[in-house]
Amino acid sequence: MRYPPEHKRAVREALVGHAARMVRGDGIERTSVARVMAKAKMTVGGFYRHFGAQDELIGEALAAAMRESAAMLCEGAEGLEGAAFERALIERYLSEWHFDHRARGCPIAATLSELSRQTSAARTPLQTAAAELVAFVSARVRPVGDREARAWTLLSSLAGGLALARSFGPKRGREMLGRIRQTHLEVFDAIEPSCRSNE
């Protein structure tokens, strides 16, 4: 039986969606073709009608996860600029909701220890999606120094802080998250006067 192109596109998107939640919730290494297809209630053989290889699926899943989490983190922040935007991003990224909802959050924090071991096919789509977020952030951070570098530094610091907090487990991790968030805001406040003088 031949399906229309719309059906094939919908199936592919569904598989990417399942994998996007799985890579964040369970890790990249545990996101196998068999597990994704089982989640979709499909046979493993059907996978190759939609993807050429597992790395292709992983790459698309990581990119989809990045764009989904970026939309969540930046929703409503389009009108913010400078100090207000930076503070909002810090508070949203290092929130208890983000700590608790790994499978719906940023894939960089969720897969940090695994990313460098992935193939280019798996990493490149995530890098492209992350660059899109950085472009959005760099257009809104304070115009101090290299804005793009500032945006990458902010993203890497937040992702590392969240990943570290999660490594302490639920109870201790929440305590650590609060301390990391507070420190980010204190550092932010400490540099604010000098930044104002440059605005």
Stockholm file with secondary structure:
# STOCKHOLM 1.0

chainA/1-199         MRYPPEHKRAVREALVGHAARMVRGDGIERTSVARVMAKAKMTVGGFYRHFGAQDELIGEALAAAMRESAAMLCEGAEGLEGAAFERALIERYLSEWHFDHRARGCPIAATLSELSRQTSAARTPLQTAAAELVAFVSARVRPVGDREARAWTLLSSLAGGLALARSFGPKRGREMLGRIRQTHLEVFDAIEPSCRSNE
#=GR chainA/1-199 SS CCCCHHHHHHHHHHHHHHHHHHHHHHCSTTCCHHHHHHHTTCCGGGGGGTCSSHHHHHHHHHHHHHHHHHHHHHTTCTTCCHHHHHHHHHHHHTSHHHHHCGGGSCHHHHHHHHHTTSCHHHHHHHHHHHHHHHHHHHTTSCSSSCHHHHHHHHHHHHHHHHHHHHTTCHHHHHHHHHHHHHHHHHHHHHHHHHHHHHC
#=GC SS_cons         CCCCHHHHHHHHHHHHHHHHHHHHHHCSTTCCHHHHHHHTTCCGGGGGGTCSSHHHHHHHHHHHHHHHHHHHHHTTCTTCCHHHHHHHHHHHHTSHHHHHCGGGSCHHHHHHHHHTTSCHHHHHHHHHHHHHHHHHHHTTSCSSSCHHHHHHHHHHHHHHHHHHHHTTCHHHHHHHHHHHHHHHHHHHHHHHHHHHHHC
//
